[in-house]
Amino acid sequence: MVDADIASGKIEIYTNQRLKEMAVYRIFENNVRENRILYDTGDLGEVYAISLAQTLGAYALVTDDIKQGGPYMSLLQFEDEAMPFTFADVLILRYLTGTVDEMQTVKDFHAINDASDLKWVFQSHLKKFIRRFWYDPYRKGDTAWIEKLTSEKGINVKSKLMALRKLM
């Protein structure tokens, strides 16, 4: 599936050579140096992902590292950094925007969760999602972003989330 997404252009591969051709390799190296100070060296993959997102000016970064001091929680503290999402966040957003129904959302969550051995609980990630975007946001911009998205798409968030909760 990943190979098909690469072939179709949905996923792009960034190598050191490509960054050099784009004339941003030095910026990437500086970002890696700075981020290695912020994040545990055991999170080198996350350091590279965050550094690449910063170098390219990416709007969002999907990560499974949600521990305190990890990339997800750290990025939530900075308004000007890439917006962090977990795979659960992406699935919930996909559901809210009407791409799939609530049953498919829960099914996909369990499929990814089982394949990754993360042992996450969907209900707790749904609560975190609601808290992050509506009740206790880390970043003011997150609330504005979700309100704009739901308004533009005419999403009745309350009814959609109630339907999702009924499956728990």
PyMOL commands that place a pseudoatom at each C-alpha (Angstrom):
pseudoatom trace, name=CA, resn=MET, resi=1, chain=A, elem=C, hetatm=0, pos=[0.000, 0.000, 0.000]
pseudoatom trace, name=CA, resn=VAL, resi=2, chain=A, elem=C, hetatm=0, pos=[2.815, 2.427, 0.833]
pseudoatom trace, name=CA, resn=ASP, resi=3, chain=A, elem=C, hetatm=0, pos=[4.546, 1.579, -2.447]
pseudoatom trace, name=CA, resn=ALA, resi=4, chain=A, elem=C, hetatm=0, pos=[1.337, 2.360, -4.337]
pseudoatom trace, name=CA, resn=ASP, resi=5, chain=A, elem=C, hetatm=0, pos=[1.023, 5.694, -2.520]
pseudoatom trace, name=CA, resn=ILE, resi=6, chain=A, elem=C, hetatm=0, pos=[4.639, 6.521, -3.399]
pseudoatom trace, name=CA, resn=ALA, resi=7, chain=A, elem=C, hetatm=0, pos=[4.063, 5.576, -7.039]
pseudoatom trace, name=CA, resn=SER, resi=8, chain=A, elem=C, hetatm=0, pos=[0.899, 7.708, -7.207]
pseudoatom trace, name=CA, resn=GLY, resi=9, chain=A, elem=C, hetatm=0, pos=[2.646, 10.710, -5.625]
pseudoatom trace, name=CA, resn=LYS, resi=10, chain=A, elem=C, hetatm=0, pos=[0.644, 10.684, -2.379]
pseudoatom trace, name=CA, resn=ILE, resi=11, chain=A, elem=C, hetatm=0, pos=[3.860, 10.030, -0.455]
pseudoatom trace, name=CA, resn=GLU, resi=12, chain=A, elem=C, hetatm=0, pos=[7.109, 11.738, -1.386]
pseudoatom trace, name=CA, resn=ILE, resi=13, chain=A, elem=C, hetatm=0, pos=[10.549, 10.435, -0.481]
pseudoatom trace, name=CA, resn=TYR, resi=14, chain=A, elem=C, hetatm=0, pos=[13.049, 12.998, 0.769]
pseudoatom trace, name=CA, resn=THR, resi=15, chain=A, elem=C, hetatm=0, pos=[16.686, 11.918, 0.723]
pseudoatom trace, name=CA, resn=ASN, resi=16, chain=A, elem=C, hetatm=0, pos=[19.756, 13.929, 1.674]
pseudoatom trace, name=CA, resn=GLN, resi=17, chain=A, elem=C, hetatm=0, pos=[20.460, 14.267, -2.047]
pseudoatom trace, name=CA, resn=ARG, resi=18, chain=A, elem=C, hetatm=0, pos=[16.988, 15.639, -2.742]
pseudoatom trace, name=CA, resn=LEU, resi=19, chain=A, elem=C, hetatm=0, pos=[17.337, 18.158, 0.101]
pseudoatom trace, name=CA, resn=LYS, resi=20, chain=A, elem=C, hetatm=0, pos=[20.700, 19.238, -1.362]
pseudoatom trace, name=CA, resn=GLU, resi=21, chain=A, elem=C, hetatm=0, pos=[19.099, 19.662, -4.784]
pseudoatom trace, name=CA, resn=MET, resi=22, chain=A, elem=C, hetatm=0, pos=[16.400, 21.785, -3.140]
pseudoatom trace, name=CA, resn=ALA, resi=23, chain=A, elem=C, hetatm=0, pos=[19.190, 23.817, -1.463]
pseudoatom trace, name=CA, resn=VAL, resi=24, chain=A, elem=C, hetatm=0, pos=[17.771, 23.176, 2.028]
pseudoatom trace, name=CA, resn=TYR, resi=25, chain=A, elem=C, hetatm=0, pos=[20.077, 20.441, 3.305]
pseudoatom trace, name=CA, resn=ARG, resi=26, chain=A, elem=C, hetatm=0, pos=[22.018, 22.784, 5.639]
pseudoatom trace, name=CA, resn=ILE, resi=27, chain=A, elem=C, hetatm=0, pos=[18.754, 24.068, 7.112]
pseudoatom trace, name=CA, resn=PHE, resi=28, chain=A, elem=C, hetatm=0, pos=[17.702, 20.451, 7.689]
pseudoatom trace, name=CA, resn=GLU, resi=29, chain=A, elem=C, hetatm=0, pos=[21.029, 19.687, 9.418]
pseudoatom trace, name=CA, resn=ASN, resi=30, chain=A, elem=C, hetatm=0, pos=[20.612, 22.712, 11.713]
pseudoatom trace, name=CA, resn=ASN, resi=31, chain=A, elem=C, hetatm=0, pos=[17.064, 21.648, 12.559]
pseudoatom trace, name=CA, resn=VAL, resi=32, chain=A, elem=C, hetatm=0, pos=[18.293, 18.121, 13.358]
pseudoatom trace, name=CA, resn=ARG, resi=33, chain=A, elem=C, hetatm=0, pos=[21.000, 19.503, 15.672]
pseudoatom trace, name=CA, resn=GLU, resi=34, chain=A, elem=C, hetatm=0, pos=[18.524, 21.712, 17.528]
pseudoatom trace, name=CA, resn=ASN, resi=35, chain=A, elem=C, hetatm=0, pos=[15.877, 19.000, 17.791]
pseudoatom trace, name=CA, resn=ARG, resi=36, chain=A, elem=C, hetatm=0, pos=[18.340, 16.408, 19.093]
pseudoatom trace, name=CA, resn=ILE, resi=37, chain=A, elem=C, hetatm=0, pos=[18.801, 18.680, 22.092]
pseudoatom trace, name=CA, resn=LEU, resi=38, chain=A, elem=C, hetatm=0, pos=[15.027, 18.846, 22.634]
pseudoatom trace, name=CA, resn=TYR, resi=39, chain=A, elem=C, hetatm=0, pos=[14.184, 15.176, 22.125]
pseudoatom trace, name=CA, resn=ASP, resi=40, chain=A, elem=C, hetatm=0, pos=[15.659, 12.017, 23.538]
pseudoatom trace, name=CA, resn=THR, resi=41, chain=A, elem=C, hetatm=0, pos=[18.270, 10.500, 21.205]
pseudoatom trace, name=CA, resn=GLY, resi=42, chain=A, elem=C, hetatm=0, pos=[16.156, 7.336, 21.250]
pseudoatom trace, name=CA, resn=ASP, resi=43, chain=A, elem=C, hetatm=0, pos=[13.633, 9.315, 19.196]
pseudoatom trace, name=CA, resn=LEU, resi=44, chain=A, elem=C, hetatm=0, pos=[15.966, 9.907, 16.269]
pseudoatom trace, name=CA, resn=GLY, resi=45, chain=A, elem=C, hetatm=0, pos=[13.236, 9.018, 13.754]
pseudoatom trace, name=CA, resn=GLU, resi=46, chain=A, elem=C, hetatm=0, pos=[10.963, 11.622, 15.306]
pseudoatom trace, name=CA, resn=VAL, resi=47, chain=A, elem=C, hetatm=0, pos=[13.829, 14.149, 15.317]
pseudoatom trace, name=CA, resn=TYR, resi=48, chain=A, elem=C, hetatm=0, pos=[14.289, 13.621, 11.582]
pseudoatom trace, name=CA, resn=ALA, resi=49, chain=A, elem=C, hetatm=0, pos=[10.535, 13.815, 10.929]
pseudoatom trace, name=CA, resn=ILE, resi=50, chain=A, elem=C, hetatm=0, pos=[10.149, 17.072, 12.866]
pseudoatom trace, name=CA, resn=SER, resi=51, chain=A, elem=C, hetatm=0, pos=[13.295, 18.533, 11.306]
pseudoatom trace, name=CA, resn=LEU, resi=52, chain=A, elem=C, hetatm=0, pos=[12.073, 17.672, 7.817]
pseudoatom trace, name=CA, resn=ALA, resi=53, chain=A, elem=C, hetatm=0, pos=[8.648, 19.184, 8.554]
pseudoatom trace, name=CA, resn=GLN, resi=54, chain=A, elem=C, hetatm=0, pos=[10.318, 22.380, 9.790]
pseudoatom trace, name=CA, resn=THR, resi=55, chain=A, elem=C, hetatm=0, pos=[12.670, 22.508, 6.807]
pseudoatom trace, name=CA, resn=LEU, resi=56, chain=A, elem=C, hetatm=0, pos=[9.886, 22.059, 4.275]
pseudoatom trace, name=CA, resn=GLY, resi=57, chain=A, elem=C, hetatm=0, pos=[7.436, 24.286, 6.134]
pseudoatom trace, name=CA, resn=ALA, resi=58, chain=A, elem=C, hetatm=0, pos=[4.987, 21.400, 6.512]
pseudoatom trace, name=CA, resn=TYR, resi=59, chain=A, elem=C, hetatm=0, pos=[1.672, 22.269, 8.090]
pseudoatom trace, name=CA, resn=ALA, resi=60, chain=A, elem=C, hetatm=0, pos=[1.189, 18.963, 9.925]
pseudoatom trace, name=CA, resn=LEU, resi=61, chain=A, elem=C, hetatm=0, pos=[3.105, 15.992, 11.295]
pseudoatom trace, name=CA, resn=VAL, resi=62, chain=A, elem=C, hetatm=0, pos=[1.606, 12.617, 12.198]
pseudoatom trace, name=CA, resn=THR, resi=63, chain=A, elem=C, hetatm=0, pos=[3.392, 10.843, 15.046]
pseudoatom trace, name=CA, resn=ASP, resi=64, chain=A, elem=C, hetatm=0, pos=[2.705, 8.007, 17.453]
pseudoatom trace, name=CA, resn=ASP, resi=65, chain=A, elem=C, hetatm=0, pos=[5.057, 9.391, 20.110]
pseudoatom trace, name=CA, resn=ILE, resi=66, chain=A, elem=C, hetatm=0, pos=[2.640, 11.029, 22.550]
pseudoatom trace, name=CA, resn=LYS, resi=67, chain=A, elem=C, hetatm=0, pos=[4.617, 10.753, 25.789]
pseudoatom trace, name=CA, resn=GLN, resi=68, chain=A, elem=C, hetatm=0, pos=[5.452, 13.847, 27.854]
pseudoatom trace, name=CA, resn=GLY, resi=69, chain=A, elem=C, hetatm=0, pos=[8.485, 15.524, 26.323]
pseudoatom trace, name=CA, resn=GLY, resi=70, chain=A, elem=C, hetatm=0, pos=[7.967, 13.663, 23.063]
pseudoatom trace, name=CA, resn=PRO, resi=71, chain=A, elem=C, hetatm=0, pos=[7.391, 15.281, 19.682]
pseudoatom trace, name=CA, resn=TYR, resi=72, chain=A, elem=C, hetatm=0, pos=[3.574, 15.359, 19.819]
pseudoatom trace, name=CA, resn=MET, resi=73, chain=A, elem=C, hetatm=0, pos=[3.368, 17.070, 23.198]
pseudoatom trace, name=CA, resn=SER, resi=74, chain=A, elem=C, hetatm=0, pos=[6.309, 19.360, 22.419]
pseudoatom trace, name=CA, resn=LEU, resi=75, chain=A, elem=C, hetatm=0, pos=[4.872, 20.525, 19.100]
pseudoatom trace, name=CA, resn=LEU, resi=76, chain=A, elem=C, hetatm=0, pos=[1.561, 21.305, 20.810]
pseudoatom trace, name=CA, resn=GLN, resi=77, chain=A, elem=C, hetatm=0, pos=[3.366, 23.932, 22.878]
pseudoatom trace, name=CA, resn=PHE, resi=78, chain=A, elem=C, hetatm=0, pos=[4.461, 26.018, 19.893]
pseudoatom trace, name=CA, resn=GLU, resi=79, chain=A, elem=C, hetatm=0, pos=[1.969, 27.919, 17.737]
pseudoatom trace, name=CA, resn=ASP, resi=80, chain=A, elem=C, hetatm=0, pos=[4.448, 28.336, 14.893]
pseudoatom trace, name=CA, resn=GLU, resi=81, chain=A, elem=C, hetatm=0, pos=[5.469, 24.683, 14.546]
pseudoatom trace, name=CA, resn=ALA, resi=82, chain=A, elem=C, hetatm=0, pos=[3.909, 21.926, 12.475]
pseudoatom trace, name=CA, resn=MET, resi=83, chain=A, elem=C, hetatm=0, pos=[0.512, 20.884, 13.792]
pseudoatom trace, name=CA, resn=PRO, resi=84, chain=A, elem=C, hetatm=0, pos=[0.916, 17.431, 15.371]
pseudoatom trace, name=CA, resn=PHE, resi=85, chain=A, elem=C, hetatm=0, pos=[-1.594, 14.641, 14.869]
pseudoatom trace, name=CA, resn=THR, resi=86, chain=A, elem=C, hetatm=0, pos=[-1.771, 11.029, 15.966]
pseudoatom trace, name=CA, resn=PHE, resi=87, chain=A, elem=C, hetatm=0, pos=[-3.181, 8.432, 13.608]
pseudoatom trace, name=CA, resn=ALA, resi=88, chain=A, elem=C, hetatm=0, pos=[-6.315, 8.482, 15.803]
pseudoatom trace, name=CA, resn=ASP, resi=89, chain=A, elem=C, hetatm=0, pos=[-6.658, 12.241, 15.200]
pseudoatom trace, name=CA, resn=VAL, resi=90, chain=A, elem=C, hetatm=0, pos=[-6.411, 11.692, 11.446]
pseudoatom trace, name=CA, resn=LEU, resi=91, chain=A, elem=C, hetatm=0, pos=[-9.057, 8.957, 11.543]
pseudoatom trace, name=CA, resn=ILE, resi=92, chain=A, elem=C, hetatm=0, pos=[-11.416, 11.156, 13.577]
pseudoatom trace, name=CA, resn=LEU, resi=93, chain=A, elem=C, hetatm=0, pos=[-10.887, 14.084, 11.194]
pseudoatom trace, name=CA, resn=ARG, resi=94, chain=A, elem=C, hetatm=0, pos=[-11.521, 11.788, 8.243]
pseudoatom trace, name=CA, resn=TYR, resi=95, chain=A, elem=C, hetatm=0, pos=[-14.790, 10.736, 9.892]
pseudoatom trace, name=CA, resn=LEU, resi=96, chain=A, elem=C, hetatm=0, pos=[-15.864, 14.289, 10.772]
pseudoatom trace, name=CA, resn=THR, resi=97, chain=A, elem=C, hetatm=0, pos=[-15.344, 15.466, 7.198]
pseudoatom trace, name=CA, resn=GLY, resi=98, chain=A, elem=C, hetatm=0, pos=[-17.574, 12.664, 5.909]
pseudoatom trace, name=CA, resn=THR, resi=99, chain=A, elem=C, hetatm=0, pos=[-14.987, 10.580, 4.097]
pseudoatom trace, name=CA, resn=VAL, resi=100, chain=A, elem=C, hetatm=0, pos=[-16.027, 7.451, 6.052]
pseudoatom trace, name=CA, resn=ASP, resi=101, chain=A, elem=C, hetatm=0, pos=[-18.684, 6.527, 8.603]
pseudoatom trace, name=CA, resn=GLU, resi=102, chain=A, elem=C, hetatm=0, pos=[-18.223, 5.897, 12.319]
pseudoatom trace, name=CA, resn=MET, resi=103, chain=A, elem=C, hetatm=0, pos=[-18.063, 2.104, 11.930]
pseudoatom trace, name=CA, resn=GLN, resi=104, chain=A, elem=C, hetatm=0, pos=[-15.243, 2.323, 9.392]
pseudoatom trace, name=CA, resn=THR, resi=105, chain=A, elem=C, hetatm=0, pos=[-13.409, 4.791, 11.632]
pseudoatom trace, name=CA, resn=VAL, resi=106, chain=A, elem=C, hetatm=0, pos=[-13.433, 2.428, 14.606]
pseudoatom trace, name=CA, resn=LYS, resi=107, chain=A, elem=C, hetatm=0, pos=[-12.571, -0.552, 12.389]
pseudoatom trace, name=CA, resn=ASP, resi=108, chain=A, elem=C, hetatm=0, pos=[-9.592, 1.298, 10.892]
pseudoatom trace, name=CA, resn=PHE, resi=109, chain=A, elem=C, hetatm=0, pos=[-8.431, 2.417, 14.337]
pseudoatom trace, name=CA, resn=HIS, resi=110, chain=A, elem=C, hetatm=0, pos=[-8.359, -1.182, 15.547]
pseudoatom trace, name=CA, resn=ALA, resi=111, chain=A, elem=C, hetatm=0, pos=[-6.612, -2.398, 12.381]
pseudoatom trace, name=CA, resn=ILE, resi=112, chain=A, elem=C, hetatm=0, pos=[-3.828, 0.185, 12.721]
pseudoatom trace, name=CA, resn=ASN, resi=113, chain=A, elem=C, hetatm=0, pos=[-3.604, -0.231, 16.482]
pseudoatom trace, name=CA, resn=ASP, resi=114, chain=A, elem=C, hetatm=0, pos=[-3.315, -4.024, 16.230]
pseudoatom trace, name=CA, resn=ALA, resi=115, chain=A, elem=C, hetatm=0, pos=[-0.716, -3.849, 13.447]
pseudoatom trace, name=CA, resn=SER, resi=116, chain=A, elem=C, hetatm=0, pos=[1.407, -1.336, 15.370]
pseudoatom trace, name=CA, resn=ASP, resi=117, chain=A, elem=C, hetatm=0, pos=[1.243, -2.961, 18.826]
pseudoatom trace, name=CA, resn=LEU, resi=118, chain=A, elem=C, hetatm=0, pos=[0.540, 0.445, 20.388]
pseudoatom trace, name=CA, resn=LYS, resi=119, chain=A, elem=C, hetatm=0, pos=[-2.263, -0.843, 22.637]
pseudoatom trace, name=CA, resn=TRP, resi=120, chain=A, elem=C, hetatm=0, pos=[-4.186, 2.426, 22.382]
pseudoatom trace, name=CA, resn=VAL, resi=121, chain=A, elem=C, hetatm=0, pos=[-7.839, 2.689, 23.412]
pseudoatom trace, name=CA, resn=PHE, resi=122, chain=A, elem=C, hetatm=0, pos=[-10.048, 4.508, 20.909]
pseudoatom trace, name=CA, resn=GLN, resi=123, chain=A, elem=C, hetatm=0, pos=[-12.318, 6.019, 23.543]
pseudoatom trace, name=CA, resn=SER, resi=124, chain=A, elem=C, hetatm=0, pos=[-9.400, 7.703, 25.318]
pseudoatom trace, name=CA, resn=HIS, resi=125, chain=A, elem=C, hetatm=0, pos=[-8.069, 9.124, 22.038]
pseudoatom trace, name=CA, resn=LEU, resi=126, chain=A, elem=C, hetatm=0, pos=[-11.505, 10.438, 21.149]
pseudoatom trace, name=CA, resn=LYS, resi=127, chain=A, elem=C, hetatm=0, pos=[-11.646, 12.203, 24.529]
pseudoatom trace, name=CA, resn=LYS, resi=128, chain=A, elem=C, hetatm=0, pos=[-8.155, 13.644, 23.977]
pseudoatom trace, name=CA, resn=PHE, resi=129, chain=A, elem=C, hetatm=0, pos=[-9.207, 14.860, 20.519]
pseudoatom trace, name=CA, resn=ILE, resi=130, chain=A, elem=C, hetatm=0, pos=[-12.293, 16.615, 21.915]
pseudoatom trace, name=CA, resn=ARG, resi=131, chain=A, elem=C, hetatm=0, pos=[-10.317, 18.141, 24.775]
pseudoatom trace, name=CA, resn=ARG, resi=132, chain=A, elem=C, hetatm=0, pos=[-7.532, 19.295, 22.454]
pseudoatom trace, name=CA, resn=PHE, resi=133, chain=A, elem=C, hetatm=0, pos=[-9.763, 21.043, 19.946]
pseudoatom trace, name=CA, resn=TRP, resi=134, chain=A, elem=C, hetatm=0, pos=[-12.682, 22.287, 22.050]
pseudoatom trace, name=CA, resn=TYR, resi=135, chain=A, elem=C, hetatm=0, pos=[-12.333, 22.169, 25.825]
pseudoatom trace, name=CA, resn=ASP, resi=136, chain=A, elem=C, hetatm=0, pos=[-8.680, 22.577, 26.761]
pseudoatom trace, name=CA, resn=PRO, resi=137, chain=A, elem=C, hetatm=0, pos=[-6.550, 23.381, 23.720]
pseudoatom trace, name=CA, resn=TYR, resi=138, chain=A, elem=C, hetatm=0, pos=[-2.790, 23.659, 24.044]
pseudoatom trace, name=CA, resn=ARG, resi=139, chain=A, elem=C, hetatm=0, pos=[-2.731, 26.096, 21.144]
pseudoatom trace, name=CA, resn=LYS, resi=140, chain=A, elem=C, hetatm=0, pos=[-5.373, 28.722, 20.390]
pseudoatom trace, name=CA, resn=GLY, resi=141, chain=A, elem=C, hetatm=0, pos=[-4.838, 28.122, 16.708]
pseudoatom trace, name=CA, resn=ASP, resi=142, chain=A, elem=C, hetatm=0, pos=[-6.065, 24.533, 17.001]
pseudoatom trace, name=CA, resn=THR, resi=143, chain=A, elem=C, hetatm=0, pos=[-9.536, 25.630, 18.111]
pseudoatom trace, name=CA, resn=ALA, resi=144, chain=A, elem=C, hetatm=0, pos=[-9.720, 28.246, 15.362]
pseudoatom trace, name=CA, resn=TRP, resi=145, chain=A, elem=C, hetatm=0, pos=[-8.551, 25.669, 12.814]
pseudoatom trace, name=CA, resn=ILE, resi=146, chain=A, elem=C, hetatm=0, pos=[-11.154, 23.027, 13.758]
pseudoatom trace, name=CA, resn=GLU, resi=147, chain=A, elem=C, hetatm=0, pos=[-13.944, 25.619, 13.970]
pseudoatom trace, name=CA, resn=LYS, resi=148, chain=A, elem=C, hetatm=0, pos=[-13.095, 26.891, 10.497]
pseudoatom trace, name=CA, resn=LEU, resi=149, chain=A, elem=C, hetatm=0, pos=[-12.958, 23.346, 9.110]
pseudoatom trace, name=CA, resn=THR, resi=150, chain=A, elem=C, hetatm=0, pos=[-16.289, 22.300, 10.614]
pseudoatom trace, name=CA, resn=SER, resi=151, chain=A, elem=C, hetatm=0, pos=[-17.964, 25.563, 9.622]
pseudoatom trace, name=CA, resn=GLU, resi=152, chain=A, elem=C, hetatm=0, pos=[-16.755, 25.462, 6.006]
pseudoatom trace, name=CA, resn=LYS, resi=153, chain=A, elem=C, hetatm=0, pos=[-17.821, 21.836, 5.620]
pseudoatom trace, name=CA, resn=GLY, resi=154, chain=A, elem=C, hetatm=0, pos=[-21.132, 22.317, 7.449]
pseudoatom trace, name=CA, resn=ILE, resi=155, chain=A, elem=C, hetatm=0, pos=[-20.284, 19.624, 9.979]
pseudoatom trace, name=CA, resn=ASN, resi=156, chain=A, elem=C, hetatm=0, pos=[-22.603, 19.063, 12.932]
pseudoatom trace, name=CA, resn=VAL, resi=157, chain=A, elem=C, hetatm=0, pos=[-19.806, 18.087, 15.294]
pseudoatom trace, name=CA, resn=LYS, resi=158, chain=A, elem=C, hetatm=0, pos=[-22.041, 17.271, 18.236]
pseudoatom trace, name=CA, resn=SER, resi=159, chain=A, elem=C, hetatm=0, pos=[-24.162, 14.740, 16.346]
pseudoatom trace, name=CA, resn=LYS, resi=160, chain=A, elem=C, hetatm=0, pos=[-21.133, 13.211, 14.597]
pseudoatom trace, name=CA, resn=LEU, resi=161, chain=A, elem=C, hetatm=0, pos=[-19.274, 12.732, 17.875]
pseudoatom trace, name=CA, resn=MET, resi=162, chain=A, elem=C, hetatm=0, pos=[-22.389, 11.311, 19.547]
pseudoatom trace, name=CA, resn=ALA, resi=163, chain=A, elem=C, hetatm=0, pos=[-22.697, 8.729, 16.763]
pseudoatom trace, name=CA, resn=LEU, resi=164, chain=A, elem=C, hetatm=0, pos=[-19.052, 7.797, 17.225]
pseudoatom trace, name=CA, resn=ARG, resi=165, chain=A, elem=C, hetatm=0, pos=[-19.420, 7.528, 21.005]
pseudoatom trace, name=CA, resn=LYS, resi=166, chain=A, elem=C, hetatm=0, pos=[-22.391, 5.169, 20.642]
pseudoatom trace, name=CA, resn=LEU, resi=167, chain=A, elem=C, hetatm=0, pos=[-20.029, 2.587, 19.173]
pseudoatom trace, name=CA, resn=MET, resi=168, chain=A, elem=C, hetatm=0, pos=[-17.971, 2.499, 22.362]
for i in range(1, 168): cmd.bond("trace and resi %d" % i, "trace and resi %d" % (i + 1))
show_as sticks, trace
zoom trace
